[in-house]
Amino acid sequence: MLIREKMMTTAFSPAEQQLVDFILSEAQRLSAMTVQQLADENYVHPSTLIRVAKKLGYSGWLELKEAYLREDHYLNGYFQQVDANLPFAAGDGITTIAKKMAALEISTIEDTLSLVDHDQLNTAKQLLLQAEHIKIFGSNANRLISQDFALKMNRIGKMVTHTASGEGPYEAYNMPANSCGLLISYTGENTGLVQIAQILKQQQIPLIVITSIGDNTLARSGDSQLRLTTRERLYSKIGNFSINKSVCYLLDLLYSCVFADNYAINLNHLIEMGERIDKRKTSSAIMTEESVEKTVQFKDSFRPN
């Protein structure tokens, strides 16, 4: 749930509600206003700001103010030229649709990147590196999307598996101590995944959560939270375009961070496997691999000293 949504659904006193209404309508002015100025303009005591903050789950006004302004900045950032729910119109031609879909994907990547937190990403990277086994939990769609991530991770020796349909809670309960769970949920309130998260926490299995912005149950359960672009409604839309692209980007980012930790070894390993296993032929000069001799030289240049 977004902070502004909490403000609209939380019960406040008349004085508190007056302050909240001002915050919702005058977000652009908040950053420059002191506590006293805000209290004076709304005819409330400064302590009212603290009471509002605590009712919304924050320790004080400054913490609430910073979080609310970050949220407002995000919501008024990308996606100004394209609608994530209806990226093209009924009368658009195929060239127009192509351009609008490209704009949607570009906006989605930029939007997701703006949500990447260095410390959260680094925590996720360390959890993946330390884990001997990684298991992905998600809906049917997210399991399909994450198959490529599992394939790439497996090829560099990081064992990643998906849960069998309907077996999530059982598999979570039986995960060994040196494992890591990766949960993917747009809402963060999927009943089955919430149950799985609770089991993993009880089993002391570290948890990476990929979910929407704002406060939700899964986000609170995660040892690391990576945020998805949060622009789509649940069902009144053409497709899960921005959600799916955001999930793909974050999974590619996680894989890349793990790969980079042992860059030379991982690259050398992939090249050696490709030489032995990949026997595809191509007439394209771009796709054609170097000769074996040149490839070996290329690999050797990446060998650690």
Salt bridges, closest charged atoms under 4 A:
GLU16 OE2 - ARG51 NE 3.15
GLU16 OE1 - LYS55 NZ 2.76
GLU41 OE1 - ARG29 NH2 2.90
GLU71 OE2 - ARG4 NE 3.64
ASP72 OD1 - ARG4 NH2 2.99
ASP92 OD2 - LYS100 NZ 2.82
GLU105 OE1 - LYS245 NZ 3.20
ASP111 OD1 - ARG231 NH2 2.84
ASP119 OD1 - HIS118 ND1 3.16
ASP148 OD2 - LYS152 NZ 2.23
GLU171 OE1 - LYS135 NZ 2.84
ASP215 OD2 - LYS6 NZ 3.45
ASP215 OD2 - ARG220 NH1 2.80
ASP223 OD1 - LYS201 NZ 3.61
GLU232 OE1 - LYS237 NZ 2.79
ASP252 OD1 - LYS152 NZ 3.16
ASP261 OD1 - LYS125 NZ 3.56
GLU275 OE1 - LYS299 NZ 3.51
ASP278 OD2 - ARG280 NH2 2.57
ASP300 OD1 - ARG303 NE 2.63
